[in-house]
Amino acid sequence: MGVADDILDLQRAFDEAELNADVARLGELLAEDFLSIGEQGFVLGKREWIGRHGEFRYVSIETSEVDVRRYGEAAVVRCVQRSRASWRGEPMALAVRLSQVWIRQQAGWRIVAIQFSTLESG
C-alpha cells in the first residue's frame, strides 16, 4: 500500500467520522492547529470544527473525483463532495469542491487544513 492509498484510507475515515459525528475520531485526525475555511469564508479551528456537531448533522456524504498528491511529509487531497445535512434542524444540501492538507506528524498523518468552494448548480 502506497502513501496515496494510506491518505485515501484516512480521508475515508474522516468522512465516516463526520457522517457519524464521531468527535473522538475527529480529534485524532485533526491536527491541533487545524483550520477550515468554509465556502462562505468562515474559519473554524479544531475545537469549533468538532463542536459544530452539536447543531450540525450529516445525513449523507458522497465523495468523488478524488485526487491525492504527496509532497514529502505533506499530502493534498482534492475532491468533490455532495452531502445532505441539517443545521439546527433545518435540512440542507451541499455540493462543494474541497481540498484537505495532511501533514505527517510524530503521531501520524493529521489534517491541518480544509478549504471548501461551492460548486455551481446545473
Legacy VTK file of the C-alpha trace (Angstrom):
# vtk DataFile Version 3.0
C-alpha trace
ASCII
DATASET POLYDATA
POINTS 122 float
0.000 0.000 0.000
1.457 3.358 -1.013
1.269 6.690 0.777
-1.537 7.840 -1.534
-3.531 4.752 -0.501
-2.806 5.453 3.174
-4.026 9.035 2.808
-7.087 7.911 0.847
-7.954 5.489 3.666
-7.568 8.311 6.202
-9.710 10.632 4.083
-12.435 7.977 4.019
-12.097 7.549 7.794
-12.508 11.314 8.151
-15.705 11.262 6.036
-17.038 8.389 8.155
-16.226 10.248 11.378
-18.006 13.333 10.028
-21.059 11.297 8.977
-21.284 9.623 12.382
-20.370 12.736 14.415
-17.522 10.673 15.910
-15.872 13.501 17.824
-13.215 11.217 19.333
-12.052 10.064 15.888
-12.180 13.623 14.558
-9.995 14.660 17.480
-7.443 12.054 16.394
-7.484 13.003 12.707
-7.298 16.797 13.077
-4.009 18.485 13.956
-4.047 20.776 16.985
-3.518 23.824 14.734
-6.163 22.698 12.183
-8.095 25.415 10.330
-11.030 25.108 7.949
-12.142 27.787 5.517
-15.800 27.329 4.607
-17.408 28.103 1.267
-18.644 31.434 2.664
-15.285 32.371 4.190
-15.888 31.255 7.776
-12.793 29.982 9.594
-13.064 27.204 12.176
-10.304 25.823 14.380
-10.196 22.269 15.658
-12.411 22.898 18.686
-15.047 24.763 16.650
-14.981 22.166 13.856
-15.613 19.317 16.255
-18.083 21.375 18.310
-20.285 22.155 15.299
-21.595 18.594 15.517
-23.819 19.775 18.367
-26.035 21.637 15.875
-24.880 20.251 12.533
-25.549 16.685 11.423
-24.724 14.900 8.185
-27.361 12.612 6.688
-25.195 11.504 3.750
-21.780 12.252 2.257
-20.763 11.268 -1.272
-17.154 11.928 -2.259
-15.970 11.670 -5.874
-13.226 12.902 -8.206
-10.640 12.191 -5.500
-7.043 13.182 -6.292
-4.250 12.537 -3.759
-0.785 14.081 -4.175
2.160 13.631 -1.835
4.836 16.255 -1.260
7.410 14.863 1.174
5.826 14.938 4.630
2.646 16.560 3.272
-0.231 15.335 1.137
-3.058 17.217 -0.575
-6.448 15.636 -1.213
-8.768 17.331 -3.691
-12.279 16.059 -4.349
-15.935 16.844 -4.961
-18.344 16.264 -2.113
-22.126 16.209 -2.206
-23.910 15.904 1.087
-27.220 16.232 2.823
-27.215 17.585 6.334
-29.193 19.530 8.871
-28.218 22.706 10.692
-30.249 23.437 13.812
-32.899 21.060 12.457
-33.141 22.728 9.031
-32.321 20.431 6.083
-29.620 21.493 3.661
-27.877 20.085 0.602
-24.251 20.920 -0.100
-22.195 20.493 -3.269
-18.572 21.566 -2.854
-15.119 21.079 -4.216
-12.736 20.738 -1.322
-9.091 20.360 -0.563
-7.514 18.850 2.520
-3.885 19.279 3.541
-2.449 16.377 5.513
0.901 16.561 7.349
2.851 13.649 8.769
3.434 14.471 12.430
5.062 12.406 15.154
1.692 10.787 15.983
0.935 10.074 12.297
-0.884 11.799 9.444
-3.193 14.653 10.508
-5.357 17.165 8.639
-4.057 20.702 9.106
-6.345 22.476 6.636
-9.585 22.104 4.702
-10.961 24.616 2.223
-14.360 24.463 0.549
-15.619 26.065 -2.673
-19.282 25.861 -3.626
-19.999 24.088 -6.906
-22.267 25.831 -9.377
-25.597 24.051 -9.668
-26.828 22.991 -13.037
LINES 1 123
122 0 1 2 3 4 5 6 7 8 9 10 11 12 13 14 15 16 17 18 19 20 21 22 23 24 25 26 27 28 29 30 31 32 33 34 35 36 37 38 39 40 41 42 43 44 45 46 47 48 49 50 51 52 53 54 55 56 57 58 59 60 61 62 63 64 65 66 67 68 69 70 71 72 73 74 75 76 77 78 79 80 81 82 83 84 85 86 87 88 89 90 91 92 93 94 95 96 97 98 99 100 101 102 103 104 105 106 107 108 109 110 111 112 113 114 115 116 117 118 119 120 121
